[in-house]
Amino acid sequence: MTANDPIIPLSSIYELGRAADGNPLVHTIETPYGGHIGQPGHSPQWFATVLATFFRYSTSAAEAVPP
C-alpha cells in the first residue's frame, strides 16, 4: 500500500490494515510513495524476492522458481 496511490484512496490503507489485524499470516506494509504500483515501484528487488519466495514455497510451483 502506498500513501500516494492515485487510484486507491488513502482510507483503503486503514481498512486493509484493520482486516489484517489478528491474522498472523497477513502483513501490511505502507510506503510513503510508490504510486499505484506500490512496493514494486518503491522497492523492486524486495518485491521480486517476496514473490519468488512465495512461489518457491507454494506446492504447485515449488520447483518453478529457482533460489
C-alpha positions in Angstrom: 0.0 0.0 0.0 1.3 3.5 -0.8 0.2 6.7 0.7 0.3 8.4 -2.7 -1.7 5.9 -4.8 -3.7 8.0 -7.3 -6.3 5.2 -7.8 -6.9 3.6 -4.4 -8.0 6.1 -1.7 -5.9 6.5 1.4 -8.8 5.3 3.5 -8.4 1.8 2.0 -5.0 1.5 3.6 -6.6 1.7 7.0 -9.3 -0.7 6.0 -6.8 -3.3 4.7 -4.8 -2.9 7.9 -7.8 -3.5 10.1 -8.8 -6.5 8.0 -5.3 -8.0 8.6 -5.3 -7.4 12.3 -5.3 -10.7 14.2 -4.2 -12.8 11.3 -0.6 -13.8 11.8 -0.3 -14.8 8.1 -1.1 -11.4 6.7 1.2 -8.4 6.9 0.5 -5.0 5.6 3.2 -2.5 4.6 2.6 1.1 3.8 5.2 3.2 2.0 5.0 7.0 1.6 5.4 6.7 -2.2 5.4 4.2 -5.0 2.2 5.3 -6.7 -0.3 2.8 -7.8 2.3 0.1 -8.3 3.3 0.4 -4.7 6.1 -1.8 -3.4 7.3 -2.8 -6.9 7.9 0.8 -7.6 9.3 1.6 -4.2 11.5 -1.5 -3.6 11.6 -3.6 -6.8 14.3 -6.1 -5.6 12.5 -6.6 -2.2 9.2 -7.2 -4.1 10.8 -9.7 -6.5 12.3 -11.6 -3.6 8.9 -11.7 -1.8 7.2 -13.1 -5.0 10.0 -15.6 -5.6 9.8 -16.8 -2.0 6.0 -17.1 -2.2 6.1 -19.2 -5.3 9.1 -21.3 -4.1 7.1 -22.4 -1.0 3.8 -22.9 -2.9 3.2 -26.6 -3.6 2.3 -26.1 -7.2 5.4 -24.0 -8.2 8.0 -25.2 -5.7 10.4 -26.2 -8.5 9.5 -23.5 -11.0 11.3 -20.6 -9.2 15.0 -21.0 -8.6 16.5 -19.7 -5.4 
